[in-house]
Amino acid sequence: MRLLRESKRSLHRSGLILADSSYQGLDKICFQAKHRSNPARRNR
C-alpha cells in the first residue's frame, strides 16, 4: 500500500492526476492480488 501511495504522490507531482475511480480500481487490484498471493488463504 505504501508503494501505491508513493506512486500516487509521484503522479501528482508530475501533473498526471488520475480520476479517483481509477485509484479505487488500483486499490481493488492490489487488494485482490494480495489475498490471492496469501499462502494461508490458498491452502484453505
N, C-alpha and C positions, 0 to 999 in steps of 0.2 A: 504493500500500500504506500510505503514511503517513496518508492520509485515512481509510482503513478503520480503522487503529489509533486515530486520534483519535476517530472516531465510536464505537468500542468504549468508549473511556475515558469519553466523554460519556454513553453509555448506562449504564455502571456508576455514574457519578456521579448520574444521575437516578433510579437504582434499577431501571431496566428491564434486568435481567440476562437475556440470552437464553441458550438452551442452546448448548453447544459445536457441536452438529450444524448449527445454523443459521449459526454463524460459518463453519464449514467450507464450507457451501453458498455463502455470500457470497464467500469466498476463491476458490472454484471459478468462480463467475460472473465475478468480476473478472479472473481468470486467462484465461478464455476470451475475454472482451471485449478484453483487452489484446492477445492473439495475433490476434484477428480484425481489430483495427484496425491491426495492424502491416503497413505497406505492402510491406516486403521479402518478407514471407511471402505476401501477397496476390498479388504479381507472379509467384510461382513456379508 
